[in-house]
């Protein structure tokens, strides 16, 4: 098994993030630093990250968290800010799936299942995320709605068409499957409406529901299966040429 996949199986990070961890020199195999994510390893090898040994077969868990404003969507923060991982006590090494800006709120997933994280985050799976967005600039008109539904041209290219529903003059429910940096904010600004607040209310097959702000819960096996199956279904139905970028959508 390749080292990056081994680390993902061990719940260290998603496969792509694991590749960066290896290249950063944080991984040893048999006590020796390894910089090649494609290095072959087996369950008999002693693999460690930052000096702590990891196993390829931990318990798989997925948590849903209602992220509060001011909490960052990372496992660690160099500036000492609270992180989403710090809000979910666990003996397992968890990491976030699907980031939100620090001032964004709502549904974010935390897991140690690297394969599931890859399905949910990789562009080819086109997993839908739905946001409730309150904007400034007056009521959102028909022209702006149609522009968002058709796709808008940002500095990094055209966005894919979004599903948009106006639920109040200044409030939208907006669904995208891309994840460009600050995408929702940039899309709304492009049509003349600055985002005042943003809340993710759905991630794939999972909805935020009545989970209170700052609270979390462990997903059931059925919910995890639905998340994974939904991602696979979108991949099977997506054109082979489809592409998008992964980052903070807010």
N, C-alpha and C positions, 0 to 999 in steps of 0.2 A: 504494500500500500504506500502511496506517495505521502510524504511527511505532512503536507498541508491538509490532505484528506484525513490523515490520522488525527491531527489536531482538531479538525472540525468534528470528527467522530467522538473525540474526547470532550467536546463541549467547550473548548477553549475560545473559539470564535467561528464565524462563518469561514468558508474555505478561502475566499478572497482576502479577508482580514488576516487569516492564519498565514497566508503567503507573505504579507507585510511583516508579521511578527517574526517569521523566520529570517527574512532579509535584514531585519533590524538587529540580528545577532542575539536574540533573546532565547533561542532554543538550542538545547544540547541533546545529542544522541550518544549514549555510552560515555557521558562526561565530556564530549568534545563538541565545540560549537559548530553548528551546521547553518549555512547560508542559502542552501538550495532547497526550495519548497518541493521539488520533484524527487528529492532523495528517497529511495525505497527504505521502508522500515517495516518491522513486524511486531507482533504483540510481545515477542521476547526481548525487544530492544528497550532500554531504559531511556525514555524520552522525558525531558524536563523543560518547563517554561519558567524563566526567571528563577531557576534553581528548584522549583517545585515539580515533583514527578507527576505526570498525567497518565491516565489510563484511557484506552480507547472504548471502554464499555461502561460509562456512567449511567445512572438513571436519567431518563429523558424527561424534562419538565418544560412547560410553557406557562407563563403568567401574563395576564392582562393587567395593565396599570392605567389608571386615569391620571395622567401627568399634570401636576400643577404648574402654573406660571413660575418662571425663575429656576426651574430644575433643568439641567442639561441632559441630553439624550446620549450619554456616553457611560462607559464603565468607570472611568477615572477622569478627574479634571485637575489640570495643573494650577488652576486659580483658586482651588478650594471651594468651588461652588457645589451645592448638592447635586447628586446624579440620580438618574432613574434607578440604577442598580442599588444605590444605598437605601431606597424606599422598600425594597423587597428582600427581607432577610432570608438567606439560604446558605446551606453548607456547600452548595454547588457553585461553580463559576458561571454566572449568568452574564449575558450581554444583550443589548437592545436590538430589536428588529424594526427598522423603519423609524428614522429620526424625525423629531419635531424641533423647531427653533425653541430657544429658551423661553420666549414669551408666548409660545403656543401651548395649548392644553389638549387633553383628550387621550384617546386610546393609543397605547404603545405596548408592544409585546417584548417580553424578556424570556430568553431561553438558553439552554446549553446544547440544543440540537442543531448542529451546524448544517446538516442536510436540509432540514426544514427551513432554516433561516435562508439558505441559498435559494430555495424554491420561492420564498416569499419576497426576496429582494432582487433577484436577478431580472434584468430587463426583459429577457425572453418569455418570462411567465406572465407579464402584464397583469399583476394583481391590482385590483381596484382599491382605492382608498377614498373615503368620502369625508368631506370637511364641512362644518357649519361656519360660515364666514360673515362677520358684520363689517360693513364698509362705510367709509365716509364719502363725501362728495355728492350727497343727495340720493334720491331714489335711483335704483338701477333700472334702466330702460330696456325696451325690446331690442334696440340695436346692439347694446352692450352684451345682452344675453346671447344673441345670435353670433356675435363675434367670438365669445368664449366657446360656444358650441361648435363653431367651425374650426377653431384653432387660431392662435394669435402668433405673430412673429416676434420672438424675443431675440436678444443679442446672440443667443446660442442656438437659434433656429426656430422653426415652426413647432408649436406644441401639437400634440395629438388632440383631436376633438374631445371636449369635456362634456359630461352630462351635467346640466345645470338646472336647478329648480329654485325659483324665487319664493321664499316663504314669508317675507315681509319686504317693504320697500327698500330697506337697507341690509337685508339678510339673505344669503344664498346657501343652498346645499350644492356642493360642487364635487363631482367625482372624476378622478383622473387615475391613470395607471402608470404614468411616468413619475419620476422623483427627482427632478432637477433641483438645484439649489434655490431655495426660496421661491419655488415655482408658483404657488398659489398667489403669493403677494405680488409677484411680478406680473402675472396674468391680469390680476385685478387692476393694478396700477396702469397697465397698458391700455385698459378701456376706461381710465379716468376715475378709478375708485381706490383710494388707499385703504388697506386692511386695518381695521381697528382691533379686531379680535379673531382668533382662529382656533377652532376645536376640531380634532379628528374624531368622528363618531362611528366610523366603520373601517375595518381593515379586512379585505377579502370577505370571507363568510362570517366574520365575527363583528358584532356590534357592541358599542360601549354600554348600551342598556342603562341600568340604574346604578352602575358602579360609581361610588362617590369620589369626588376630587381627592387625590392623594391616596386612595385605596387601591388594593390589588386583589386578585383571586387567581388560583391555579385553574387552568383550563382542563376540562374533562377529556378523556380519550376520544370521545365522539367529536368534540369541538376541534381538537388537533387534527383528527382525520378529515374533517370537513375543510379545514384550512388548506391542508396538503392537496386534497382532491380537487378543490376549487382552482388552485394554482396549476395543477396538471391539466385540468380541463381547458383553462385559458391558453396554456401553451399549445395544446393540441389543435385549438381552433384559430390560433394567431397565424398571420402570414409569416413565412420564413424570413422575410426581409425586415420585419419590424424591429426597431431599436429604440431604446430610451436610456436616460442617464439616471444613476442612483445617487441620491444625496438627500438633503433636507428639503421636504416638499413645501414646508411652510414659508 
